[in-house]
Amino acid sequence: MASDALETLNSLIVPLREQSLLLPNVAVAELVGFRLSEAASHGPDWFLGWTLWREQQVPMVDLDLLMGDTADAPEVSPRTLILNAIGGTPGVHFIALRVWGIPRSRKLQRGDLTTTASATEWTLQQVSLSDEPQDLLIPDLQALEQALDQAGLLRRAS
């Protein structure tokens, strides 16, 4: 049984505008309806503002814009994916992403992933799965948290 845990990873395929992310389940705290409690009045275009989640102000990011995708929004309602912060920034426990659909659960087996592109500024890898029609991005969540911090956008969240 213990060896099975080392051989599989419960993950989510998360739809963005044009691409999808691949995240381990443990990175995600919750999926909720899209709502900004306070729209951004300053900062980069990819910073949307703050959403109130479980009585906490959580910074909201549009990962599509951050990665340079300016395509029109899909004809579906956006949702908010609350992620567990991993960078160790004091007072920051969560970051929110605007996503364009409901994530799909996927159990990955060792060897299911094939790397199709190496790391970029906002992704750790681009990978393919044999039964997925397009490549998936593994985002660099620590870089995202650092970008928010460097832009001075995490102070409100603490």
C-alpha positions as CSV (number, residue, x, y, z in Angstrom):
1,M,0.0,0.0,0.0
2,A,2.8,2.5,0.9
3,S,4.5,1.8,-2.4
4,D,1.3,2.7,-4.3
5,A,1.5,6.2,-2.7
6,L,4.9,6.6,-4.2
7,E,3.8,5.5,-7.6
8,T,0.7,7.8,-8.0
9,L,-0.2,11.4,-7.6
10,N,-3.7,12.8,-7.3
11,S,-3.8,15.9,-9.4
12,L,-6.1,18.4,-11.1
13,I,-6.3,19.6,-14.7
14,V,-7.3,23.2,-14.4
15,P,-8.6,25.1,-17.5
16,L,-7.3,28.5,-18.3
17,R,-8.2,30.5,-21.4
18,E,-6.1,28.6,-24.0
19,Q,-4.2,26.1,-22.0
20,S,-4.6,24.0,-18.8
21,L,-2.6,23.7,-15.7
22,L,-1.6,20.5,-14.0
23,L,-1.6,20.8,-10.2
24,P,-1.2,18.3,-7.3
25,N,-4.5,18.1,-5.3
26,V,-2.6,19.3,-2.2
27,A,-1.9,22.7,-3.9
28,V,-5.6,23.5,-4.1
29,A,-7.6,24.6,-1.1
30,E,-11.0,25.1,-2.8
31,L,-12.9,26.0,-6.0
32,V,-15.5,28.8,-5.5
33,G,-17.5,31.1,-7.7
34,F,-15.7,34.1,-9.1
35,R,-16.1,37.3,-7.0
36,L,-13.8,40.2,-6.3
37,S,-14.4,41.8,-2.9
38,E,-12.1,44.7,-4.0
39,A,-10.9,45.3,-7.5
40,A,-7.3,46.3,-8.0
41,S,-6.7,50.0,-8.1
42,H,-2.9,49.6,-8.8
43,G,-0.4,47.0,-9.8
44,P,0.2,44.9,-12.9
45,D,-2.7,44.0,-15.2
46,W,-2.5,40.4,-14.1
47,F,-3.4,41.4,-10.5
48,L,-7.2,41.5,-10.4
49,G,-7.6,42.6,-6.7
50,W,-8.8,40.7,-3.6
51,T,-11.4,38.1,-3.0
52,L,-12.9,37.4,0.4
53,W,-12.6,33.7,1.2
54,R,-13.2,32.3,4.7
55,E,-13.0,35.7,6.2
56,Q,-9.6,36.4,4.6
57,Q,-8.6,38.8,1.9
58,V,-6.8,36.7,-0.7
59,P,-4.9,38.2,-3.7
60,M,-6.5,37.3,-7.1
61,V,-4.3,36.7,-10.1
62,D,-5.1,36.1,-13.8
63,L,-2.4,33.6,-14.7
64,D,-3.3,33.9,-18.4
65,L,-2.4,37.6,-18.4
66,L,0.7,37.0,-16.3
67,M,1.9,34.5,-19.0
68,G,1.2,36.9,-21.8
69,D,-2.1,35.3,-23.1
70,T,-4.4,38.1,-24.2
71,A,-7.0,36.0,-25.9
72,D,-10.7,36.8,-25.4
73,A,-12.3,35.2,-22.3
74,P,-14.2,32.0,-23.0
75,E,-18.0,32.0,-23.1
76,V,-18.1,30.4,-19.6
77,S,-18.3,32.0,-16.2
78,P,-14.9,32.3,-14.5
79,R,-14.3,30.6,-11.2
80,T,-11.8,31.2,-8.4
81,L,-9.3,28.5,-7.5
82,I,-7.9,29.1,-4.0
83,L,-4.3,27.8,-3.8
84,N,-2.3,27.1,-0.7
85,A,0.7,29.5,-0.6
86,I,4.0,27.7,-0.6
87,G,6.6,30.4,-0.5
88,G,6.7,31.0,3.2
89,T,5.9,34.7,3.0
90,P,4.8,35.7,6.5
91,G,1.0,36.2,6.8
92,V,0.3,34.8,3.3
93,H,-1.5,31.5,3.3
94,F,-3.5,31.5,0.1
95,I,-3.5,32.9,-3.5
96,A,-6.5,32.9,-5.8
97,L,-6.4,32.2,-9.5
98,R,-9.2,33.1,-12.0
99,V,-9.9,29.9,-14.0
100,W,-12.3,29.2,-16.8
101,G,-14.1,26.0,-15.9
102,I,-14.2,23.2,-13.4
103,P,-10.9,21.3,-12.8
104,R,-10.9,17.6,-13.6
105,S,-9.4,15.1,-11.2
106,R,-6.7,12.9,-12.5
107,K,-4.6,10.2,-10.8
108,L,-1.2,10.1,-12.4
109,Q,1.0,7.1,-12.5
110,R,4.8,7.3,-12.5
111,G,5.8,7.6,-16.1
112,D,2.5,9.1,-17.3
113,L,4.1,12.5,-18.0
114,T,6.3,13.4,-20.9
115,T,8.2,16.7,-20.7
116,T,7.5,18.7,-23.9
117,A,9.2,22.0,-22.9
118,S,11.4,23.2,-20.1
119,A,10.9,25.8,-17.5
120,T,9.9,29.4,-18.4
121,E,9.5,32.4,-16.1
122,W,6.1,31.2,-14.8
123,T,6.1,27.4,-15.4
124,L,8.2,24.6,-14.1
125,Q,7.5,22.4,-17.1
126,Q,5.2,21.8,-20.0
127,V,4.1,18.2,-20.1
128,S,1.9,15.9,-22.1
129,L,-0.3,13.0,-21.1
130,S,-1.1,10.4,-23.7
131,D,-4.9,10.9,-23.4
132,E,-5.0,14.7,-23.2
133,P,-5.4,16.6,-26.4
134,Q,-3.0,19.5,-25.5
135,D,0.0,20.0,-23.4
136,L,-0.4,21.0,-19.7
137,L,1.5,23.6,-17.8
138,I,3.0,22.9,-14.3
139,P,3.0,26.5,-12.9
140,D,5.8,27.9,-10.7
141,L,3.6,28.8,-7.7
142,Q,6.6,30.1,-5.7
143,A,7.5,32.5,-8.6
144,L,3.9,33.7,-8.6
145,E,3.9,34.4,-4.9
146,Q,7.3,36.2,-5.2
147,A,5.9,38.4,-8.1
148,L,3.0,39.4,-5.9
149,D,5.3,40.1,-3.0
150,Q,7.8,42.1,-5.2
151,A,4.9,44.2,-6.6
152,G,3.8,45.0,-3.0
153,L,0.5,43.3,-3.4
154,L,0.6,40.9,-0.4
155,R,0.5,43.4,2.3
156,R,-3.3,43.6,2.1
157,A,-3.6,39.9,2.5
158,S,-1.7,39.8,5.8
